[in-house]
Amino acid sequence: MTPLALLTFPDIDPVAIEFGPFSVKWYGLAYMSGLLLGWLYIRRLVSTPKLWRGDKPPITLERVDDLLLFMTAAVIIGGRLGQVLLYDPDFYFANPAEIIKVWKGGMSFHGAFIASALLLWLFGRVYNVSARSVMDLCCAASPIGIFFGRTANFINSEHWGRVTDAYVGMVFPNGGESPRHPSQLYEALLEGLVMFIILRFATHHLFALKRPGLVTGLWLVWYAIARSICEFFREPEVGHILNVGPFTAGQVYCLPMLALGIYMIWTANRTNTPGKAAV
């Protein structure tokens, strides 16, 4: 079987814009675009009263602006620390100066998720709003950022897939001479585009935002499923202790997300039905 892409990986300059000694990389633009477009989408959801119980959104547009700051900190700090602690601690502890070089790539989704959960809980406490509803908003918007983030992984030629002889094989500049799955694009599709469609249907046709925690639960379950599927095509982190047989650390980290997602769906449907108070 001849791979479709015995073609070499496209020669994409990781630097998008350059001003003398200063440069802006596609990686940074992807994260910035994801956060800003996600913020605009959340503002749109908050500005649509019919999506909410009693036509009353849980937060104001002013609070949405504050939420952007919380989420930016969670994505950048949590994503980087997650990569350091969950996936490659030996390298970063041996080269601590590399930890701050986020422009080189290397952001853990699971790290960003943990940091986001903690900061959204804190946001709810600080502003006295429903943490579940705020999480629902962020989950509804997050596929936008995931799509851009995975596309940036592709441009950076990182987190590429396993060696393959399928028709979708591609030779990456730092992945050897054998064609590999462009698994970053698989993840952009399943975790980004498909996720957005699922959650958009849930929010605008099933009115899931009226049951705090339901959108978050759907997001957790689908992400765990989508990421686990993509992990079979993605090159696992070399030597990771949680790589067992055909299963990878990424799939192991998705198990608690799946369990939590089921719990969130169950409790949202059980305690947030019309006429009952949300917890």
C-alpha positions, -999 to 999 in steps of 0.1 A, spaced: 0 0 0 15 34 -10 9 62 15 -9 92 1 17 115 17 51 102 9 53 139 4 74 157 31 57 177 57 48 212 43 76 237 49 56 260 72 77 286 89 67 285 127 72 323 127 41 340 114 53 376 118 87 390 124 97 426 133 135 428 136 145 409 167 109 403 176 88 375 162 53 361 166 49 324 161 19 305 148 18 286 181 12 317 201 -13 331 176 -32 298 178 -36 300 215 -45 337 214 -71 331 187 -86 302 206 -89 322 238 -103 354 221 -128 335 199 -138 314 229 -144 346 249 -166 361 221 -186 328 219 -192 328 257 -204 364 254 -228 353 227 -241 325 249 -246 348 279 -264 373 256 -290 346 246 -315 345 275 -336 316 260 -307 292 266 -309 297 304 -333 286 330 -358 315 336 -341 334 307 -314 345 332 -277 339 324 -256 330 354 -231 359 349 -229 393 333 -209 403 303 -186 422 326 -178 389 344 -172 372 311 -143 396 306 -129 387 340 -134 350 331 -110 355 301 -82 364 325 -88 333 346 -89 310 316 -58 325 300 -38 319 332 -52 283 334 -44 274 298 -8 288 298 3 279 333 -16 247 337 -8 235 301 29 240 306 32 226 341 11 196 329 37 189 302 65 192 327 49 171 355 27 146 336 47 138 305 83 148 305 96 155 341 130 139 335 138 163 307 125 195 323 140 188 357 173 182 340 169 214 319 148 238 341 154 268 318 134 250 291 102 252 313 95 288 305 102 284 267 65 278 259 71 292 224 89 260 215 57 240 221 49 214 247 16 220 263 -4 193 281 -41 194 276 -47 174 308 -26 200 327 -46 228 313 -78 210 322 -68 205 359 -58 241 362 -90 253 345 -112 233 369 -94 248 399 -95 283 387 -132 281 376 -140 268 411 -121 298 425 -139 321 400 -173 308 413 -163 314 449 -148 349 442 -178 362 422 -205 341 440 -218 324 408 -226 288 399 -192 271 392 -211 244 372 -227 270 349 -193 288 344 -177 254 336 -205 248 311 -198 281 293 -161 273 291 -166 238 279 -190 250 252 -163 274 239 -132 252 245 -135 232 212 -125 264 194 -93 266 213 -86 229 210 -90 231 172 -65 259 169 -41 243 195 -40 210 176 -34 228 143 -5 246 160 9 212 171 8 202 134 26 234 123 52 229 151 57 193 140 51 180 175 29 152 189 29 135 156 15 100 150 28 65 148 45 51 118 20 39 92 16 25 57 -19 39 54 -30 64 28 -28 93 53 9 89 61 31 120 62 69 124 67 76 149 96 109 167 96 118 155 131 100 121 130 124 101 109 120 90 73 89 68 77 54 82 70 34 88 102 -2 95 110 -9 133 112 -26 126 145 -27 163 154 -52 168 126 -72 138 138 -74 155 172 -83 189 157 -112 172 140 -125 150 168 -117 171 199 -123 204 181 -148 204 152 -169 173 162 -169 184 198 -182 218 189 -210 204 168 -221 180 196 -221 208 223 -237 233 200 -266 209 194 -268 203 232 -269 240 241 -292 253 213 -315 223 207 -315 204 240 -311 235 261 -285 218 282 -273 250 298 -305 250 318 -292 220 337 -259 232 352 -231 206 348 -247 188 318 -226 205 291 -195 199 312 -204 162 315 -209 158 278 -176 176 271 -157 153 295 -172 121 281 -167 130 245 -132 143 251 -122 111 268 -136 91 239 -121 112 212 -87 115 228 -86 77 235 -93 70 199 -67 94 186 -41 80 210 -41 47 190 -27 68 161 -5 92 181 31 84 190 31 78 228 55 96 251 87 75 251 93 56 283 63 69 302 54 46 331 17 46 322 23 32 287 10 -4 290 8 -26 259 -12 -8 232 -25 17 258 -9 51 265 -6 76 293 -30 99 275 -57 72 276 -50 65 313 -54 103 321 -87 102 302 -102 75 325 -109 99 355 -123 124 330 -147 98 317 -159 89 352 -163 125 362 -182 132 330 -207 104 337 -211 117 372 -217 153 360 -244 141 335 -261 120 361 -262 147 387 -273 174 362 -302 153 350 -311 141 385 -310 174 405 -314 201 379 -347 190 363 -372 218 358 -388 228 391 -359 216 412 -331 236 427 -296 234 413 -268 223 436 
